[in-house]
Amino acid sequence: MASQSGHEGVVKMLLERGEVDPDRPDIHGRTPLLEAASYGHERVVKVLLEQRVDPDRPDTDGQTPLWGAAWGGHEGAARALLERAEVSSDRPDNGGQTPLLCAARHGHGGVVKVLLERGKVSPDKLDNRGETALLKATRYGHEKVVKILLALVVINPDKPNHHGSTPLLLAAQYGYENVVKMLLGRQEVNPDRRDNDGDTPLLCAAYDGHEGVVKILLETERVNPDNTNHAGQTPLMCAVGNGHKGVVELLKLHQVAPHVTPLGPGGAT
């Protein structure tokens, strides 16, 4: 409890008692070090690291002290832990999320940099949902983290998750214009790549009415504005069906076919 609340003096006082185990976990497997790291109490983390503790001990969810520091965005605690050789910078929890994935998911750019500086992380590692750190950062619109990750030559900026959704598709779906621009800056990114339903980034942006994203994608020569998904829907059909007038006008400027569907025999509509 003292470690969780950051009471350094109390922690030291208790540790002076020989009968206190500095690494004793609670019923969830959370040790004093994990609690201190998760709440960003750097001084307490350093005090505990001087004791006989396992600095990489996971709780029942597989979350280590470093994972906790990454989750909370605590750079100082993360650095202190990474100074210990026993600490694995790429150890996943039970959901397959590594500290890097966790930091990216929550937009903690500082921790992302700290982990990458260690040089022992796999930036394209997948969690149990098949998502990379870049996909996590993109899904939640964390521009700073996206920029950091895209600066890595080794990263695959077009790697999809289990549903086939790429970072660009997610950015388009949620209307993150700046993220879309950053992703399109990498030549490896296919702006017309489909997910498992046949949806393209343009179709997703049109469906949700993100005019800015639609405009950016339409200016990309590699985008076919008339592609259909597996249900036969085009971006124009999606925009019309959801009443996104601005998107409809943008698509009409690119001479998109209206796709009038015959409803009767002989082509009668």
Backbone as CSV, one residue per row, in Angstrom:
resi,resn,N_x,N_y,N_z,CA_x,CA_y,CA_z,C_x,C_y,C_z
1,MET,0.824,-1.200,0.000,0.000,0.000,0.000,0.866,1.260,0.000
2,ALA,1.977,1.215,0.743,2.876,2.366,0.785,3.533,2.582,-0.585
3,SER,3.881,1.498,-1.251,4.500,1.598,-2.576,3.513,2.145,-3.591
4,GLN,2.284,1.689,-3.526,1.246,2.147,-4.448,1.002,3.639,-4.310
5,SER,1.074,4.136,-3.081,0.799,5.552,-2.821,2.044,6.423,-2.893
6,GLY,3.205,5.800,-3.058,4.428,6.572,-3.213,5.014,7.124,-1.937
7,HIS,4.726,6.486,-0.810,5.241,6.961,0.481,6.630,6.365,0.726
8,GLU,7.633,7.050,0.205,9.002,6.544,0.250,9.489,6.305,1.679
9,GLY,9.171,7.262,2.581,9.619,7.139,3.967,9.050,5.905,4.643
10,VAL,7.790,5.649,4.420,7.137,4.485,5.021,7.718,3.195,4.433
11,VAL,7.953,3.210,3.131,8.543,2.042,2.469,9.896,1.712,3.104
12,LYS,10.738,2.730,3.271,12.057,2.512,3.854,11.956,2.007,5.289
13,MET,11.023,2.575,6.059,10.831,2.178,7.448,10.452,0.705,7.557
14,LEU,9.549,0.274,6.671,9.103,-1.123,6.684,10.214,-2.062,6.235
15,LEU,10.988,-1.616,5.255,12.068,-2.458,4.738,13.186,-2.666,5.764
16,GLU,13.264,-1.770,6.746,14.267,-1.930,7.797,13.952,-3.114,8.710
17,ARG,12.690,-3.550,8.664,12.297,-4.714,9.457,12.661,-5.978,8.700
18,GLY,13.440,-6.828,9.305,13.910,-8.022,8.616,12.822,-8.976,8.201
19,GLU,11.654,-8.915,8.872,10.591,-9.871,8.560,9.713,-9.439,7.384
20,VAL,10.008,-8.278,6.777,9.231,-7.787,5.631,9.844,-8.297,4.325
21,ASP,9.026,-8.988,3.530,9.448,-9.485,2.221,9.162,-8.402,1.185
22,PRO,10.180,-7.788,0.577,9.965,-6.690,-0.369,9.346,-7.120,-1.701
23,ASP,9.250,-8.431,-1.922,8.738,-8.928,-3.204,7.454,-9.736,-3.046
24,ARG,6.824,-9.613,-1.888,5.616,-10.408,-1.624,4.419,-9.830,-2.384
25,PRO,3.778,-10.645,-3.218,2.649,-10.139,-4.018,1.315,-10.217,-3.272
26,ASP,0.317,-9.498,-3.805,-1.043,-9.636,-3.276,-1.725,-10.806,-3.989
27,ILE,-3.028,-10.955,-3.795,-3.728,-12.114,-4.372,-3.795,-12.051,-5.893
28,HIS,-3.513,-10.887,-6.452,-3.502,-10.736,-7.917,-2.088,-10.849,-8.482
29,GLY,-1.147,-11.156,-7.623,0.232,-11.306,-8.067,0.978,-10.000,-8.231
30,ARG,0.399,-8.908,-7.761,1.031,-7.592,-7.921,1.987,-7.336,-6.750
31,THR,3.247,-7.123,-7.077,4.270,-6.873,-6.076,4.359,-5.375,-5.760
32,PRO,5.044,-5.025,-4.652,5.249,-3.604,-4.363,5.932,-2.864,-5.518
33,LEU,6.888,-3.522,-6.177,7.577,-2.881,-7.302,6.630,-2.612,-8.460
34,LEU,5.764,-3.554,-8.761,4.802,-3.359,-9.845,3.862,-2.195,-9.528
35,GLU,3.418,-2.109,-8.279,2.520,-1.017,-7.890,3.221,0.336,-8.011
36,ALA,4.448,0.413,-7.508,5.181,1.675,-7.562,5.430,2.104,-9.004
37,ALA,5.772,1.147,-9.870,6.034,1.456,-11.276,4.762,1.889,-11.994
38,SER,3.657,1.217,-11.707,2.386,1.520,-12.376,1.882,2.924,-12.060
39,TYR,2.197,3.403,-10.859,1.722,4.731,-10.450,2.809,5.797,-10.573
40,GLY,3.959,5.423,-11.133,4.987,6.402,-11.443,5.792,6.917,-10.275
41,HIS,5.894,6.134,-9.211,6.668,6.563,-8.051,8.125,6.127,-8.236
42,GLU,8.864,6.943,-8.984,10.220,6.588,-9.399,11.158,6.354,-8.218
43,ARG,11.067,7.201,-7.200,11.969,7.062,-6.048,11.712,5.755,-5.306
44,VAL,10.434,5.382,-5.201,10.099,4.118,-4.537,10.589,2.941,-5.383
45,VAL,10.463,3.072,-6.696,10.958,2.033,-7.606,12.443,1.804,-7.368
46,LYS,13.200,2.880,-7.275,14.649,2.762,-7.077,14.986,2.145,-5.721
47,VAL,14.215,2.497,-4.696,14.431,1.916,-3.363,14.201,0.409,-3.403
48,LEU,13.130,0.000,-4.050,12.788,-1.422,-4.118,13.790,-2.205,-4.966
49,LEU,14.309,-1.567,-6.006,15.286,-2.242,-6.862,16.598,-2.526,-6.121
50,GLU,16.810,-1.856,-5.006,17.994,-2.105,-4.192,17.811,-3.331,-3.293
51,GLN,16.572,-3.833,-3.231,16.261,-4.994,-2.409,16.344,-6.275,-3.245
52,ARG,16.167,-7.381,-2.588,16.153,-8.658,-3.299,14.768,-8.892,-3.894
53,VAL,14.560,-8.308,-5.051,13.273,-8.442,-5.740,13.526,-8.912,-7.163
54,ASP,12.501,-9.523,-7.741,12.553,-9.908,-9.154,11.987,-8.730,-9.944
55,PRO,12.823,-7.958,-10.651,12.348,-6.761,-11.343,11.476,-7.042,-12.555
56,ASP,11.357,-8.314,-12.937,10.566,-8.672,-14.117,9.422,-9.625,-13.757
57,ARG,9.050,-9.648,-12.499,8.023,-10.587,-12.030,6.634,-10.152,-12.486
58,PRO,5.912,-11.027,-13.181,4.572,-10.657,-13.660,3.487,-10.955,-12.628
59,ASP,2.354,-10.262,-12.757,1.204,-10.588,-11.915,0.381,-11.672,-12.611
60,THR,-0.825,-11.925,-12.123,-1.628,-13.015,-12.693,-2.105,-12.715,-14.117
61,ASP,-2.036,-11.444,-14.525,-2.398,-11.071,-15.900,-1.173,-11.027,-16.808
62,GLY,-0.017,-11.389,-16.248,1.207,-11.386,-17.044,1.846,-10.024,-17.162
63,GLN,1.402,-9.067,-16.349,1.913,-7.699,-16.436,3.079,-7.491,-15.471
64,THR,4.205,-7.077,-16.011,5.428,-6.859,-15.245,5.507,-5.401,-14.770
65,PRO,6.465,-5.089,-13.883,6.649,-3.685,-13.488,6.886,-2.758,-14.680
66,LEU,7.664,-3.195,-15.672,7.891,-2.358,-16.850,6.596,-2.151,-17.621
67,TRP,5.788,-3.190,-17.722,4.489,-3.085,-18.387,3.637,-2.035,-17.671
68,GLY,3.676,-2.082,-16.332,2.911,-1.110,-15.551,3.389,0.308,-15.784
69,ALA,4.699,0.504,-15.864,5.244,1.835,-16.119,4.842,2.319,-17.509
70,ALA,4.835,1.401,-18.482,4.431,1.753,-19.851,2.954,2.117,-19.898
71,TRP,2.142,1.376,-19.187,0.698,1.633,-19.135,0.415,3.028,-18.580
72,GLY,1.164,3.424,-17.565,0.922,4.721,-16.942,1.675,5.868,-17.580
73,GLY,2.585,5.558,-18.522,3.344,6.614,-19.187,4.442,7.199,-18.327
74,HIS,5.023,6.385,-17.447,6.013,6.875,-16.493,7.435,6.594,-17.000
75,GLU,8.031,7.592,-17.629,9.351,7.435,-18.254,10.450,7.142,-17.239
76,GLY,10.429,7.861,-16.120,11.461,7.682,-15.115,11.480,6.272,-14.557
77,ALA,10.316,5.756,-14.220,10.212,4.395,-13.694,10.662,3.381,-14.743
78,ALA,10.279,3.634,-15.994,10.673,2.729,-17.083,12.188,2.697,-17.247
79,ARG,12.813,3.866,-17.188,14.267,3.927,-17.332,14.970,3.195,-16.192
80,ALA,14.460,3.391,-14.986,15.067,2.735,-13.824,15.000,1.215,-13.963
81,LEU,13.885,0.723,-14.431,13.710,-0.726,-14.594,14.585,-1.269,-15.719
82,LEU,14.689,-0.523,-16.795,15.463,-0.982,-17.948,16.969,-1.004,-17.689
83,GLU,17.389,-0.386,-16.601,18.801,-0.452,-16.223,19.172,-1.837,-15.679
84,ARG,18.151,-2.604,-15.330,18.389,-3.950,-14.833,18.384,-4.940,-15.992
85,ALA,19.443,-5.722,-16.096,19.577,-6.660,-17.210,18.500,-7.728,-17.218
86,GLU,17.940,-8.027,-16.035,16.925,-9.086,-15.944,15.586,-8.675,-16.544
87,VAL,15.405,-7.376,-16.741,14.121,-6.878,-17.237,14.030,-7.043,-18.748
88,SER,12.994,-7.748,-19.191,12.746,-7.930,-20.624,11.890,-6.774,-21.126
89,SER,12.407,-6.029,-22.080,11.679,-4.870,-22.602,10.574,-5.252,-23.567
90,ASP,10.510,-6.534,-23.956,9.533,-6.959,-24.964,8.626,-8.076,-24.455
91,ARG,8.529,-8.241,-23.139,7.737,-9.333,-22.565,6.246,-8.999,-22.603
92,PRO,5.432,-9.830,-23.238,3.995,-9.537,-23.336,3.211,-9.992,-22.112
93,ASP,2.039,-9.400,-21.923,1.140,-9.879,-20.874,0.300,-11.016,-21.442
94,ASN,-0.711,-11.451,-20.713,-1.512,-12.593,-21.166,-2.317,-12.293,-22.427
95,GLY,-2.495,-11.017,-22.734,-3.207,-10.634,-23.954,-2.275,-10.413,-25.126
96,GLY,-0.994,-10.677,-24.898,-0.022,-10.520,-25.970,0.492,-9.107,-26.142
97,GLN,0.117,-8.208,-25.226,0.558,-6.821,-25.346,1.903,-6.620,-24.647
98,THR,2.879,-6.180,-25.392,4.190,-5.850,-24.842,4.137,-4.447,-24.237
99,PRO,5.160,-4.062,-23.464,5.199,-2.682,-22.973,5.094,-1.652,-24.100
100,LEU,5.738,-1.925,-25.252,5.667,-0.990,-26.376,4.239,-0.869,-26.901
101,LEU,3.561,-1.987,-27.057,2.173,-1.969,-27.517,1.292,-1.198,-26.543
102,CYS,1.529,-1.414,-25.250,0.744,-0.743,-24.218,0.973,0.764,-24.250
103,ALA,2.234,1.179,-24.340,2.554,2.603,-24.382,1.972,3.260,-25.633
104,ALA,2.049,2.561,-26.760,1.506,3.091,-28.015,-0.009,3.223,-27.937
105,ARG,-0.654,2.237,-27.351,-2.119,2.243,-27.206,-2.595,3.461,-26.432
106,HIS,-1.842,3.855,-25.410,-2.246,4.971,-24.553,-1.596,6.298,-24.939
107,GLY,-0.819,6.304,-26.025,-0.268,7.554,-26.516,0.897,8.104,-25.727
108,HIS,1.638,7.239,-25.042,2.775,7.689,-24.234,4.054,7.694,-25.078
109,GLY,4.231,8.769,-25.821,5.361,8.870,-26.731,6.707,8.804,-26.039
110,GLY,6.800,9.380,-24.846,8.050,9.359,-24.114,8.493,7.951,-23.772
111,VAL,7.564,7.141,-23.300,7.880,5.753,-22.959,8.214,4.959,-24.218
112,VAL,7.508,5.234,-25.308,7.801,4.568,-26.586,9.257,4.814,-26.966
113,LYS,9.714,6.060,-26.829,11.104,6.391,-27.150,12.078,5.666,-26.234
114,VAL,11.752,5.623,-24.943,12.620,4.949,-23.971,12.784,3.474,-24.335
115,LEU,11.683,2.835,-24.693,11.719,1.412,-25.040,12.496,1.169,-26.330
116,LEU,12.309,2.037,-27.304,13.014,1.877,-28.575,14.508,2.123,-28.415
117,GLU,14.870,3.012,-27.486,16.284,3.285,-27.228,16.991,2.056,-26.676
118,ARG,16.238,1.239,-25.947,16.825,0.016,-25.377,17.283,-0.915,-26.496
119,GLY,16.600,-0.850,-27.635,17.013,-1.623,-28.799,16.710,-3.104,-28.741
120,LYS,15.895,-3.525,-27.792,15.580,-4.945,-27.669,14.083,-5.203,-27.768
121,VAL,13.406,-4.387,-28.554,11.965,-4.564,-28.753,11.688,-4.830,-30.225
122,SER,10.613,-5.550,-30.484,10.178,-5.818,-31.859,9.016,-4.881,-32.169
123,PRO,9.250,-3.795,-32.915,8.202,-2.803,-33.146,7.001,-3.318,-33.933
124,ASP,7.169,-4.443,-34.634,6.059,-5.003,-35.413,5.415,-6.215,-34.740
125,LYS,5.728,-6.441,-33.481,5.193,-7.596,-32.769,3.678,-7.482,-32.613
126,LEU,2.978,-8.602,-32.803,1.518,-8.613,-32.739,1.025,-9.028,-31.352
127,ASP,-0.099,-8.445,-30.928,-0.750,-8.943,-29.722,-1.733,-10.035,-30.124
128,ASN,-2.551,-10.494,-29.191,-3.466,-11.602,-29.488,-4.571,-11.221,-30.463
129,ARG,-4.768,-9.937,-30.688,-5.754,-9.468,-31.671,-5.110,-9.246,-33.033
130,GLY,-3.812,-9.529,-33.100,-3.108,-9.344,-34.365,-2.791,-7.906,-34.661
131,GLU,-2.654,-7.074,-33.628,-2.378,-5.656,-33.842,-0.965,-5.294,-33.409
132,THR,-0.345,-4.421,-34.183,0.986,-3.906,-33.888,0.875,-2.611,-33.087
133,ALA,2.022,-2.113,-32.642,2.051,-0.842,-31.919,1.534,0.292,-32.815
134,LEU,1.884,0.252,-34.097,1.422,1.289,-35.029,-0.088,1.247,-35.194
135,LEU,-0.649,0.053,-35.272,-2.103,-0.073,-35.366,-2.781,0.483,-34.120
136,LYS,-2.210,0.204,-32.949,-2.776,0.712,-31.695,-2.760,2.234,-31.683
137,ALA,-1.619,2.807,-32.016,-1.486,4.263,-32.005,-2.421,4.911,-33.019
138,THR,-2.567,4.273,-34.173,-3.435,4.799,-35.225,-4.894,4.744,-34.812
139,ARG,-5.298,3.631,-34.242,-6.704,3.448,-33.844,-7.181,4.564,-32.919
140,TYR,-6.274,5.036,-32.064,-6.658,6.054,-31.084,-6.136,7.454,-31.437
141,GLY,-5.610,7.598,-32.629,-5.228,8.917,-33.119,-4.057,9.566,-32.411
142,HIS,-3.111,8.768,-31.915,-1.951,9.315,-31.213,-0.870,9.705,-32.226
143,GLU,-0.967,10.924,-32.725,-0.093,11.381,-33.810,1.394,11.317,-33.444
144,LYS,1.725,11.713,-32.220,3.132,11.729,-31.802,3.742,10.332,-31.881
145,VAL,2.994,9.350,-31.394,3.489,7.970,-31.400,3.583,7.445,-32.828
146,VAL,2.590,7.750,-33.643,2.608,7.320,-35.050,3.862,7.861,-35.739
147,LYS,4.168,9.121,-35.499,5.341,9.749,-36.111,6.635,9.053,-35.674
148,ILE,6.734,8.730,-34.378,7.925,8.054,-33.849,8.098,6.688,-34.514
149,LEU,7.010,5.943,-34.605,7.070,4.588,-35.153,7.349,4.595,-36.654
150,LEU,6.766,5.537,-37.374,6.978,5.603,-38.821,8.400,6.005,-39.183
151,ALA,9.112,6.576,-38.217,10.501,6.951,-38.466,11.420,5.728,-38.460
152,LEU,10.886,4.587,-38.013,11.667,3.355,-37.970,11.650,2.684,-39.341
153,VAL,12.813,2.453,-39.892,12.910,1.821,-41.210,12.407,0.379,-41.152
154,VAL,12.600,-0.284,-40.007,12.274,-1.710,-39.905,10.780,-1.983,-39.768
155,ILE,10.004,-0.970,-39.521,8.579,-1.189,-39.281,7.824,-1.362,-40.600
156,ASN,6.781,-2.203,-40.572,5.914,-2.384,-41.737,4.696,-1.492,-41.546
157,PRO,4.599,-0.366,-42.247,3.509,0.584,-42.033,2.171,0.138,-42.618
158,ASP,2.155,-0.999,-43.304,0.935,-1.474,-43.961,0.491,-2.841,-43.424
159,LYS,1.010,-3.208,-42.250,0.715,-4.519,-41.692,-0.698,-4.546,-41.107
160,PRO,-1.553,-5.474,-41.573,-2.947,-5.509,-41.105,-3.117,-6.338,-39.837
161,ASN,-4.271,-6.176,-39.178,-4.618,-7.038,-38.051,-5.361,-8.263,-38.566
162,HIS,-5.922,-9.055,-37.662,-6.578,-10.297,-38.076,-7.788,-10.053,-38.983
163,HIS,-8.375,-8.859,-38.884,-9.533,-8.539,-39.735,-9.102,-7.958,-41.072
164,GLY,-7.800,-7.774,-41.237,-7.317,-7.200,-42.494,-7.250,-5.694,-42.498
165,SER,-7.535,-5.084,-41.358,-7.495,-3.616,-41.279,-6.062,-3.133,-41.131
166,THR,-5.635,-2.258,-42.021,-4.307,-1.666,-41.958,-4.355,-0.379,-41.143
167,PRO,-3.189,0.159,-40.757,-3.196,1.453,-40.069,-3.907,2.541,-40.875
168,LEU,-3.695,2.569,-42.193,-4.345,3.593,-43.012,-5.853,3.444,-42.994
169,LEU,-6.344,2.222,-43.074,-7.792,2.011,-43.056,-8.389,2.506,-41.747
170,LEU,-7.725,2.217,-40.628,-8.237,2.670,-39.328,-8.193,4.188,-39.221
171,ALA,-7.115,4.788,-39.697,-7.014,6.247,-39.655,-8.110,6.891,-40.500
172,ALA,-8.394,6.285,-41.644,-9.454,6.800,-42.519,-10.822,6.611,-41.880
173,GLN,-11.017,5.470,-41.276,-12.304,5.151,-40.643,-12.641,6.124,-39.507
174,TYR,-11.619,6.511,-38.751,-11.854,7.402,-37.611,-11.628,8.877,-37.936
175,GLY,-11.255,9.166,-39.161,-11.145,10.557,-39.587,-9.915,11.298,-39.126
176,TYR,-8.804,10.589,-38.884,-7.565,11.224,-38.437,-6.767,11.697,-39.649
177,GLU,-7.015,12.908,-40.091,-6.413,13.421,-41.322,-4.883,13.465,-41.263
178,ASN,-4.335,13.970,-40.168,-2.874,14.077,-40.068,-2.208,12.706,-40.086
179,VAL,-2.846,11.736,-39.440,-2.300,10.379,-39.421,-2.348,9.782,-40.831
180,VAL,-3.441,10.041,-41.544,-3.573,9.569,-42.929,-2.429,10.123,-43.773
181,LYS,-2.150,11.402,-43.623,-1.067,12.030,-44.397,0.282,11.410,-44.065
182,MET,0.514,11.166,-42.765,1.794,10.572,-42.360,1.972,9.176,-42.949
183,LEU,0.912,8.394,-42.918,0.981,7.026,-43.437,1.182,7.010,-44.945
184,LEU,0.527,7.916,-45.634,0.682,7.990,-47.086,2.078,8.443,-47.488
185,GLY,2.813,8.979,-46.519,4.186,9.382,-46.792,5.144,8.211,-46.911
186,ARG,4.688,7.022,-46.522,5.506,5.825,-46.675,5.089,5.096,-47.949
187,GLN,6.037,4.839,-48.839,5.754,4.228,-50.137,5.172,2.822,-50.007
188,GLU,5.491,2.133,-48.893,5.012,0.765,-48.725,3.499,0.685,-48.478
189,VAL,2.901,1.805,-48.125,1.471,1.819,-47.806,0.639,1.787,-49.081
190,ASN,-0.244,0.785,-49.172,-1.165,0.669,-50.301,-2.466,1.380,-49.931
191,PRO,-2.754,2.541,-50.528,-3.932,3.326,-50.144,-5.256,2.692,-50.557
192,ASP,-5.201,1.632,-51.348,-6.426,0.989,-51.816,-6.553,-0.454,-51.286
193,ARG,-5.796,-0.791,-50.280,-5.804,-2.156,-49.752,-7.106,-2.456,-49.017
194,ARG,-7.667,-3.619,-49.282,-8.952,-4.006,-48.705,-8.774,-4.808,-47.419
195,ASP,-9.778,-4.729,-46.531,-9.794,-5.596,-45.363,-10.552,-6.875,-45.704
196,ASN,-10.861,-7.693,-44.723,-11.503,-8.985,-44.985,-12.925,-8.846,-45.531
197,ASP,-13.530,-7.666,-45.380,-14.867,-7.417,-45.931,-14.802,-6.744,-47.295
198,GLY,-13.592,-6.509,-47.761,-13.430,-5.844,-49.050,-13.481,-4.333,-48.954
199,ASP,-13.546,-3.798,-47.730,-13.604,-2.344,-47.543,-12.224,-1.724,-47.734
200,THR,-12.174,-0.603,-48.431,-10.943,0.155,-48.626,-10.940,1.355,-47.668
201,PRO,-9.794,2.013,-47.491,-9.776,3.228,-46.671,-10.763,4.280,-47.165
202,LEU,-10.882,4.453,-48.491,-11.798,5.446,-49.043,-13.238,5.098,-48.701
203,LEU,-13.590,3.826,-48.839,-14.964,3.426,-48.537,-15.289,3.674,-47.071
204,CYS,-14.346,3.371,-46.177,-14.575,3.587,-44.740,-14.737,5.068,-44.421
205,ALA,-13.905,5.897,-45.043,-13.994,7.340,-44.806,-15.307,7.898,-45.357
206,ALA,-15.722,7.403,-46.518,-16.978,7.849,-47.131,-18.170,7.435,-46.283
207,TYR,-18.123,6.215,-45.763,-19.225,5.686,-44.948,-19.462,6.555,-43.712
208,ASP,-18.370,7.021,-43.097,-18.493,7.805,-41.867,-18.478,9.311,-42.108
209,GLY,-18.400,9.716,-43.359,-18.528,11.137,-43.681,-17.321,11.996,-43.386
210,HIS,-16.124,11.431,-43.439,-14.908,12.194,-43.161,-14.417,12.858,-44.451
211,GLU,-14.938,14.052,-44.712,-14.651,14.736,-45.978,-13.162,14.992,-46.184
212,GLY,-12.473,15.431,-45.127,-11.049,15.734,-45.251,-10.246,14.529,-45.675
213,VAL,-10.554,13.381,-45.078,-9.842,12.147,-45.415,-10.178,11.720,-46.836
214,VAL,-11.433,11.824,-47.207,-11.855,11.466,-48.566,-11.097,12.301,-49.589
215,LYS,-10.979,13.590,-49.323,-10.270,14.484,-50.244,-8.805,14.083,-50.377
216,ILE,-8.172,13.779,-49.245,-6.756,13.383,-49.262,-6.563,12.105,-50.076
217,LEU,-7.434,11.139,-49.853,-7.318,9.854,-50.553,-7.590,9.990,-52.049
218,LEU,-8.560,10.831,-52.395,-8.889,11.017,-53.808,-7.756,11.697,-54.572
219,GLU,-6.922,12.435,-53.862,-5.784,13.099,-54.499,-4.629,12.126,-54.727
220,THR,-4.774,10.924,-54.201,-3.752,9.892,-54.377,-4.057,9.108,-55.647
221,GLU,-3.141,9.088,-56.565,-3.370,8.454,-57.864,-3.621,6.956,-57.757
222,ARG,-3.152,6.336,-56.687,-3.278,4.886,-56.557,-4.627,4.445,-55.990
223,VAL,-5.545,5.361,-55.797,-6.865,5.028,-55.254,-7.908,4.955,-56.361
224,ASN,-8.636,3.856,-56.405,-9.760,3.716,-57.329,-11.025,4.117,-56.584
225,PRO,-11.627,5.257,-56.916,-12.784,5.753,-56.171,-14.058,4.942,-56.398
226,ASP,-13.996,3.968,-57.291,-15.195,3.194,-57.636,-15.091,1.727,-57.202
227,ASN,-14.122,1.401,-56.367,-13.990,0.023,-55.894,-15.183,-0.387,-55.044
228,THR,-15.571,-1.642,-55.163,-16.682,-2.161,-54.358,-16.153,-3.119,-53.291
229,ASN,-16.902,-3.225,-52.187,-16.554,-4.222,-51.178,-17.278,-5.528,-51.493
230,HIS,-17.210,-6.509,-50.606,-17.809,-7.811,-50.881,-19.334,-7.762,-50.945
231,ALA,-19.914,-6.697,-50.403,-21.367,-6.530,-50.457,-21.791,-5.739,-51.685
232,GLY,-20.827,-5.363,-52.526,-21.146,-4.625,-53.743,-21.299,-3.132,-53.533
233,GLN,-20.919,-2.626,-52.354,-21.063,-1.199,-52.065,-19.831,-0.419,-52.525
234,THR,-20.072,0.738,-53.123,-19.004,1.654,-53.504,-18.937,2.786,-52.470
235,PRO,-17.864,3.557,-52.462,-17.812,4.716,-51.567,-18.994,5.660,-51.777
236,LEU,-19.387,5.876,-53.039,-20.516,6.767,-53.318,-21.805,6.230,-52.719
237,MET,-22.041,4.953,-52.860,-23.252,4.354,-52.293,-23.287,4.520,-50.773
238,CYS,-22.135,4.338,-50.147,-22.064,4.480,-48.689,-22.324,5.920,-48.261
239,ALA,-21.761,6.861,-49.003,-21.946,8.274,-48.673,-23.401,8.692,-48.858
240,VAL,-24.005,8.239,-49.956,-25.416,8.563,-50.222,-26.309,7.934,-49.161
241,GLY,-26.061,6.675,-48.864,-26.897,5.965,-47.893,-26.863,6.568,-46.505
242,ASN,-25.760,7.232,-46.154,-25.645,7.833,-44.827,-25.811,9.351,-44.833
243,GLY,-26.201,9.888,-45.987,-26.524,11.308,-46.072,-25.348,12.259,-45.972
244,HIS,-24.162,11.803,-46.393,-22.976,12.658,-46.316,-22.828,13.445,-47.624
245,LYS,-23.540,14.556,-47.698,-23.610,15.330,-48.936,-22.246,15.816,-49.401
246,GLY,-21.414,16.281,-48.477,-20.094,16.788,-48.852,-19.237,15.719,-49.497
247,VAL,-19.309,14.509,-48.973,-18.538,13.397,-49.527,-19.070,13.036,-50.913
248,VAL,-20.384,13.063,-51.049,-20.996,12.770,-52.353,-20.480,13.746,-53.409
249,GLU,-20.428,15.019,-53.053,-19.959,16.032,-54.005,-18.488,15.791,-54.385
250,LEU,-17.666,15.419,-53.402,-16.262,15.137,-53.683,-16.113,13.961,-54.642
251,LEU,-16.891,12.928,-54.421,-16.817,11.737,-55.268,-17.331,12.029,-56.680
252,LYS,-18.358,12.851,-56.780,-18.899,13.213,-58.101,-17.865,13.973,-58.924
253,LEU,-17.024,14.763,-58.253,-15.985,15.509,-58.952,-14.969,14.586,-59.605
254,HIS,-14.873,13.361,-59.066,-13.939,12.390,-59.627,-14.640,11.412,-60.572
255,GLN,-15.807,11.831,-61.073,-16.548,11.081,-62.088,-16.801,9.633,-61.679
256,VAL,-17.279,9.475,-60.440,-17.594,8.136,-59.950,-18.915,7.687,-60.547
257,ALA,-18.968,6.435,-61.024,-20.196,5.893,-61.612,-21.266,5.758,-60.536
258,PRO,-22.537,6.115,-60.844,-23.606,6.062,-59.848,-24.028,4.654,-59.467
259,HIS,-23.726,3.661,-60.266,-24.093,2.270,-59.978,-25.583,2.098,-59.689
260,VAL,-26.408,2.433,-60.673,-27.841,2.209,-60.533,-28.102,0.717,-60.660
261,THR,-28.730,0.145,-59.677,-28.931,-1.297,-59.645,-30.288,-1.670,-60.250
262,PRO,-30.341,-2.552,-61.247,-31.618,-3.009,-61.813,-32.448,-3.711,-60.763
263,LEU,-33.742,-3.370,-60.718,-34.643,-3.986,-59.753,-35.645,-4.933,-60.423
264,GLY,-35.719,-4.912,-61.757,-36.705,-5.752,-62.431,-36.095,-6.469,-63.610
265,PRO,-36.837,-7.359,-64.239,-36.307,-8.101,-65.385,-36.028,-7.151,-66.550
266,GLY,-35.036,-7.525,-67.349,-34.731,-6.745,-68.536,-34.064,-5.422,-68.232
267,GLY,-33.579,-5.297,-67.013,-32.858,-4.076,-66.674,-33.743,-2.960,-66.222
268,ALA,-35.079,-3.193,-66.010,-35.966,-2.134,-65.542,-35.568,-1.735,-64.130
269,THR,-35.624,-0.434,-63.827,-35.226,0.037,-62.490,-36.400,0.703,-61.796
